[in-house]
Amino acid sequence: MAPLPKPNGPTVEAILAAYEADAGRGFRPHLGASIIGRECDRSLWLDFRWTARASFGGRMLRLFETGQLEENRLIRNLRRIGVTVLEVDPHTGRQWRVEACDGHFGGSLDAAALGIPEAPKTWHVCEFKTHNATSFAELRKHGVQKAKPQHYAQMQVYLHLTGMTRALYLAVNKDTDDLHAERLQVDGAEGLRLLAKAERIIRAERPPMRISADPSWYQCRMCHHHPLCHEGASAERNCRTCLHSTPAEIGLWLCSPSERLMALEAQKAGCSGHLFIPDLVVGEQTDADPAGAWVEYRLPDGSLWRDGGEPC
């Protein structure tokens, strides 16, 4: 029998718990450019519709922080060799940000740079990433487009929306501190395809098809939506899981019964008139109130459940 691993001591546990407490449990307001390259459209829709919160432990949160800390180091590295690196947009004084789809899609650039030795007169979108040794070896062997298609898609969105024509992907091997620098050229067709994909997901009233009907499929196993998508778990109650709400202009959402535009906090709070989008209920719809006050379902065990209105 293998020996049991030693538990963390109270100091380590306290540190990790503090990371979890500080992280909060909020949802991302928009569909992010950093994830639009994900293969499963359904998981993107479930993210955008706030069906389940992603929860990370303290160790993973520290790992994310390591990547953020490395960004500052890479910026210093570039400046040391004479590259001009702008961490904020000079027009706004804030981090570079791009938006599309009425403000429901977007992301933030790590930086913009001028003076990259391979093309010193061309502005570059900068994307900084950290990798473990295995991931880094794949990156070096195949390049970012093949090895990290989600990162490639993220940069193509940034190129398309900023109007820049080149990107610098600067990666660090966390195990050895080796660096990999790769320059990418804008692909206009890919940028348009990704924006069309984002628009399709944002406007979809129903979740797209699963990437696989097999719950043991590797992409499904690793997805935090697995309980909802394959196991019949319940979605969270908020305005984005309600059949009465639709994405509207400037990143707001429209509640059809009240004809009210809802900002972020109102979307999180929801209201007593919430009715689940029927595809988020594991059951067969059997009846509905013509006035839209309730929807009735037959659950897998044969019982009836009324969402909204008076109980059955």
C-alpha positions in Angstrom: 0.0 0.0 0.0 1.4 3.4 -0.9 2.0 5.8 2.0 -0.6 8.5 2.4 0.5 12.0 1.5 1.3 14.2 4.4 -1.3 16.9 4.9 -0.4 20.6 4.7 0.4 22.2 8.0 -1.7 25.0 9.4 0.5 27.8 7.9 0.1 26.5 4.3 -3.6 25.8 4.8 -4.1 29.3 6.1 -2.3 30.8 3.1 -4.3 28.8 0.6 -7.6 29.6 2.4 -6.8 33.3 2.2 -6.4 33.1 -1.6 -9.8 31.4 -1.8 -11.4 34.0 0.4 -10.0 36.9 -1.6 -11.0 35.4 -4.9 -14.7 35.8 -4.5 -17.3 33.8 -6.5 -18.3 36.3 -9.2 -19.1 35.7 -12.8 -17.3 37.3 -15.8 -19.5 40.0 -17.2 -18.7 39.3 -20.8 -17.7 36.4 -23.1 -13.9 36.6 -23.0 -11.5 36.7 -26.0 -9.2 34.5 -23.9 -11.7 31.6 -24.2 -13.3 32.1 -27.6 -10.9 29.6 -29.1 -12.4 26.8 -26.9 -13.7 24.0 -29.1 -17.0 23.5 -27.2 -19.5 26.2 -28.0 -21.9 24.8 -25.4 -19.4 25.4 -22.6 -18.9 29.0 -23.8 -22.7 29.6 -23.8 -23.0 28.1 -20.3 -20.2 30.4 -19.1 -21.8 33.5 -20.7 -25.2 32.5 -19.2 -23.8 32.2 -15.7 -25.1 28.7 -15.2 -22.3 27.6 -12.8 -19.5 29.3 -11.1 -15.9 28.1 -11.6 -14.3 27.4 -8.3 -10.5 27.2 -7.8 -8.5 26.1 -4.8 -5.8 28.2 -3.3 -3.0 26.3 -5.1 -4.5 27.1 -8.5 -5.1 30.7 -7.5 -1.5 31.0 -6.6 -0.6 29.5 -9.9 -2.7 32.1 -11.7 -0.9 34.8 -9.7 2.5 33.4 -10.8 1.5 34.0 -14.4 0.4 37.6 -13.6 3.7 38.3 -11.7 5.7 36.9 -14.7 4.0 39.5 -17.0 5.8 42.3 -15.1 9.1 40.5 -15.4 8.7 40.0 -19.2 7.9 43.6 -19.6 11.1 44.6 -17.8 13.0 42.1 -20.0 11.7 43.7 -23.2 12.4 47.2 -22.0 15.9 46.2 -21.0 16.6 45.4 -24.7 15.2 48.7 -25.9 11.6 47.8 -26.7 8.9 50.4 -26.0 6.2 48.6 -24.0 2.9 50.2 -23.2 0.9 48.5 -20.5 -2.0 50.9 -20.7 -3.8 52.6 -23.6 -2.5 56.2 -23.7 -5.9 57.4 -24.8 -7.7 56.1 -21.7 -4.9 55.7 -19.1 -6.3 52.1 -18.4 -5.3 48.6 -19.5 -5.7 48.0 -23.2 -9.2 46.7 -23.8 -11.2 45.6 -26.9 -14.9 45.1 -27.2 -17.4 43.8 -29.8 -21.0 42.4 -30.0 -22.6 45.4 -28.2 -20.1 45.1 -25.4 -20.8 41.5 -24.6 -17.5 40.2 -26.0 -14.0 41.4 -25.3 -10.7 41.2 -23.5 -7.7 43.0 -22.2 -4.2 43.0 -23.9 -1.2 42.3 -21.7 0.6 45.2 -23.6 1.4 46.8 -26.9 5.0 47.0 -28.0 7.2 48.8 -30.6 10.8 48.0 -31.3 10.7 44.2 -31.3 14.1 43.3 -32.8 12.6 41.2 -35.7 10.4 44.1 -36.8 11.3 47.3 -34.9 9.0 49.7 -36.8 5.8 47.6 -36.3 3.5 47.8 -33.3 2.8 44.4 -31.8 0.0 43.0 -29.6 1.7 41.3 -26.7 0.6 38.2 -25.0 2.6 36.7 -22.1 2.1 33.1 -20.9 3.7 30.7 -18.5 3.9 26.9 -19.3 5.1 23.8 -17.5 7.9 21.8 -19.2 5.6 19.5 -21.2 3.4 22.3 -22.5 6.5 24.4 -23.3 8.1 21.6 -25.3 4.9 21.2 -27.4 4.9 25.0 -28.0 8.4 25.0 -29.2 7.8 21.9 -31.4 4.6 22.9 -33.0 4.2 26.7 -32.5 1.4 28.5 -30.8 -1.3 28.1 -33.5 -1.2 24.3 -33.2 0.0 23.8 -29.6 -2.2 26.5 -28.0 -5.1 27.3 -30.4 -7.0 29.1 -27.7 -4.1 31.5 -27.2 -3.8 31.9 -31.0 -7.5 32.8 -31.2 -7.2 35.3 -28.4 -4.4 37.1 -30.2 -6.3 37.1 -33.5 -9.2 38.8 -31.8 -6.9 41.4 -30.4 -5.3 42.0 -33.7 -8.6 42.3 -35.5 -10.1 44.7 -33.0 -7.1 46.9 -32.5 -6.1 47.1 -36.1 -2.5 46.0 -35.4 -1.0 43.5 -37.8 1.5 41.6 -35.7 1.5 39.9 -32.3 4.3 38.8 -30.0 3.7 35.7 -28.0 6.3 35.5 -25.2 6.2 32.3 -23.1 8.1 31.1 -20.1 9.0 27.6 -19.1 8.2 27.7 -15.3 10.5 24.7 -14.7 13.6 26.0 -16.4 13.0 29.7 -17.1 13.6 29.2 -20.8 11.9 31.7 -23.1 10.0 31.2 -26.3 9.2 34.2 -28.5 6.9 33.9 -31.5 5.6 36.5 -33.9 2.2 36.1 -35.5 0.6 37.8 -38.4 -3.0 39.0 -38.5 -5.4 36.6 -40.2 -8.4 38.7 -41.2 -10.6 35.8 -42.0 -9.8 34.1 -38.7 -10.6 37.3 -36.8 -14.0 37.6 -38.6 -14.8 33.9 -37.9 -14.1 34.3 -34.2 -16.2 37.4 -33.9 -19.0 35.6 -35.8 -18.7 32.7 -33.3 -18.9 35.1 -30.4 -22.0 36.8 -31.8 -23.6 33.4 -32.4 -23.1 32.3 -28.9 -24.2 35.6 -27.3 -27.4 35.7 -29.3 -28.3 32.0 -28.9 -31.4 31.5 -26.8 -30.7 27.8 -26.3 -27.4 26.1 -25.5 -25.5 24.7 -28.5 -24.9 20.9 -28.9 -22.4 19.2 -26.6 -19.0 18.6 -28.1 -19.6 15.0 -27.1 -22.5 13.0 -25.8 -20.1 10.8 -23.9 -19.6 12.2 -20.3 -16.2 10.5 -20.2 -14.9 12.4 -23.2 -11.7 14.1 -22.1 -12.8 17.6 -22.8 -16.0 17.0 -20.9 -14.3 15.4 -17.9 -12.1 18.5 -17.5 -15.0 21.0 -17.9 -16.5 22.6 -14.8 -19.9 22.4 -16.5 -19.8 18.6 -16.5 -22.3 18.3 -13.6 -24.9 20.5 -15.4 -24.2 19.2 -18.9 -24.0 15.5 -18.2 -25.2 14.8 -14.7 -28.4 16.7 -14.4 -27.2 19.3 -11.9 -29.2 22.5 -11.5 -28.2 25.8 -13.0 -27.8 28.9 -10.8 -30.7 31.3 -10.5 -29.9 34.7 -11.9 -31.1 36.9 -14.8 -28.9 35.2 -17.4 -30.4 31.7 -16.8 -33.9 33.2 -17.0 -36.0 32.8 -20.2 -37.2 36.4 -19.9 -33.8 38.0 -20.4 -31.8 38.8 -23.5 -28.5 40.5 -24.2 -29.0 44.2 -25.1 -26.8 47.2 -26.0 -23.7 48.4 -24.2 -23.3 45.2 -22.3 -26.7 45.4 -20.6 -29.5 42.8 -20.5 -33.2 43.3 -21.2 -35.8 41.9 -18.9 -38.9 41.4 -21.1 -41.7 41.5 -18.5 -40.4 44.7 -16.9 -38.9 46.1 -20.2 -36.0 47.2 -18.0 -32.3 47.2 -18.9 -30.3 45.5 -16.2 -26.7 46.3 -15.2 -24.4 43.8 -13.7 -25.5 43.8 -10.1 -29.2 43.5 -11.0 -28.4 40.5 -13.3 -26.7 38.8 -10.4 -29.6 39.4 -8.0 -32.3 38.2 -10.2 -36.0 38.4 -9.1 -39.0 36.4 -8.0 -40.2 36.2 -11.6 -37.2 34.0 -12.6 -38.0 31.1 -14.9 -35.3 28.8 -16.1 -34.4 28.6 -19.8 -36.2 25.2 -20.5 -33.0 23.5 -21.8 -31.5 24.0 -18.3 -34.2 21.9 -16.7 -33.8 18.1 -16.7 -37.3 17.3 -17.6 -40.0 17.4 -20.3 -42.0 20.5 -20.6 -45.7 19.6 -20.2 -47.5 23.0 -19.7 -46.9 26.7 -19.4 -48.8 29.8 -18.3 -49.8 31.9 -21.4 -49.0 35.0 -19.4 -45.5 33.7 -18.8 -45.7 33.3 -15.0 -44.8 29.6 -14.8 -43.6 26.5 -16.8 -44.4 23.0 -15.8 -42.1 20.0 -16.3 -42.3 16.2 -15.9 -39.0 15.2 -14.2 -37.2 11.9 -14.9 -38.8 10.3 -11.8 -42.2 11.0 -13.2 -43.2 13.8 -10.8 -44.4 17.2 -11.9 -42.5 20.4 -11.1 -43.7 23.9 -11.7 -41.1 26.5 -12.2 -42.7 29.8 -10.9 -46.3 30.3 -9.9 -48.0 28.1 -7.4 -46.5 24.7 -6.5 -48.1 21.6 -8.2 
